Amino acid sequence: METRIGHLISWLFGILALAIGFVNTFWGNDPFFGIFIMLCSLIYYLPIYGYIKKLTDITIPKFTKVLLAIFILWAALGVGELFDKIELMMTSFN
């Protein structure tokens, strides 16, 4: 049960981080930051993480993933002004 919840949280945060990176890439003032966030989100997708682990034999501890998640949220919400970028994105669709 514990691992299922952990897998679900990992997938959900991967989707959230990918969306944050997408918004920052196309509606932000620094597209490379958005690409960096999208690349960081790949470690939260279990099949991709498994492939990277198999290729490099490097295991990323859960604590490191949690720290990376905190960094992504801090950078997007605090420094990156995510809500302003979402508003810009929504007005560009209208």
C-alpha positions as a printed NumPy array, in Angstrom:
array([[  0.   ,   0.   ,   0.   ],
       [  2.81 ,   2.4  ,   0.916],
       [  4.564,   1.967,  -2.391],
       [  1.373,   2.509,  -4.38 ],
       [  0.807,   5.852,  -2.68 ],
       [  4.456,   6.765,  -3.223],
       [  4.213,   5.841,  -6.904],
       [  1.028,   7.874,  -7.276],
       [  2.612,  10.912,  -5.612],
       [  5.672,  10.536,  -7.832],
       [  3.565,  10.412, -11.004],
       [  1.391,  13.345,  -9.929],
       [  4.357,  15.511,  -9.045],
       [  6.043,  14.546, -12.308],
       [  2.986,  15.764, -14.223],
       [  2.856,  18.962, -12.142],
       [  6.562,  19.677, -12.651],
       [  6.254,  18.992, -16.377],
       [  3.369,  21.478, -16.587],
       [  5.362,  24.068, -14.622],
       [  8.295,  23.596, -16.971],
       [  6.039,  23.863, -20.011],
       [  4.539,  27.147, -18.826],
       [  7.971,  28.554, -17.995],
       [  9.354,  27.505, -21.369],
       [  6.724,  29.135, -23.54 ],
       [  5.358,  32.002, -21.422],
       [  8.269,  32.801, -19.153],
       [ 11.216,  35.067, -19.635],
       [ 13.73 ,  32.205, -19.409],
       [ 12.916,  29.209, -21.631],
       [ 16.041,  27.343, -20.517],
       [ 14.773,  27.337, -16.933],
       [ 11.536,  25.758, -18.159],
       [ 13.459,  23.104, -20.079],
       [ 15.562,  22.453, -16.954],
       [ 12.39 ,  21.957, -14.884],
       [ 10.948,  19.611, -17.521],
       [ 14.159,  17.556, -17.503],
       [ 14.128,  17.438, -13.699],
       [ 10.545,  16.185, -13.799],
       [ 11.693,  13.053, -15.626],
       [ 13.027,  11.464, -12.43 ],
       [  9.483,  11.385, -11.048],
       [  8.246,   9.168, -13.892],
       [  8.948,   5.629, -12.754],
       [  9.662,   4.006, -16.152],
       [ 12.069,   6.791, -17.103],
       [ 13.73 ,   6.697, -13.683],
       [ 14.091,   2.921, -13.98 ],
       [ 15.7  ,   3.296, -17.399],
       [ 18.138,   5.949, -16.133],
       [ 18.947,   3.77 , -13.118],
       [ 19.562,   0.772, -15.382],
       [ 21.76 ,   2.786, -17.749],
       [ 23.88 ,   4.603, -15.178],
       [ 23.499,   2.375, -12.093],
       [ 22.824,   5.537, -10.064],
       [ 20.045,   5.499,  -7.475],
       [ 18.486,   8.796,  -6.445],
       [ 17.433,   8.714,  -2.78 ],
       [ 13.885,   9.728,  -1.875],
       [ 15.264,  12.551,   0.256],
       [ 16.948,  14.032,  -2.827],
       [ 13.702,  13.761,  -4.787],
       [ 11.854,  15.576,  -2.006],
       [ 14.49 ,  18.342,  -1.96 ],
       [ 14.233,  18.675,  -5.737],
       [ 10.432,  18.889,  -5.468],
       [ 10.735,  21.653,  -2.869],
       [ 13.19 ,  23.502,  -5.13 ],
       [ 10.873,  23.206,  -8.136],
       [  7.892,  24.499,  -6.164],
       [  9.92 ,  27.313,  -4.59 ],
       [ 11.372,  28.361,  -7.937],
       [  8.026,  28.239,  -9.701],
       [  5.792,  29.815,  -7.075],
       [  8.146,  32.179,  -5.308],
       [ 10.794,  33.335,  -7.719],
       [  9.264,  32.309, -11.038],
       [  5.9  ,  34.06 , -10.596],
       [  4.029,  31.059, -11.945],
       [  0.551,  32.534, -11.46 ],
       [  1.444,  35.603, -13.534],
       [  2.702,  33.327, -16.309],
       [ -0.463,  31.241, -16.186],
       [ -2.52 ,  34.422, -16.477],
       [ -0.391,  35.472, -19.468],
       [ -0.914,  32.032, -20.997],
       [ -4.692,  32.23 , -20.527],
       [ -4.908,  35.701, -22.092],
       [ -2.853,  34.573, -25.081],
       [ -5.44 ,  31.855, -25.786],
       [ -8.302,  34.379, -25.876]])
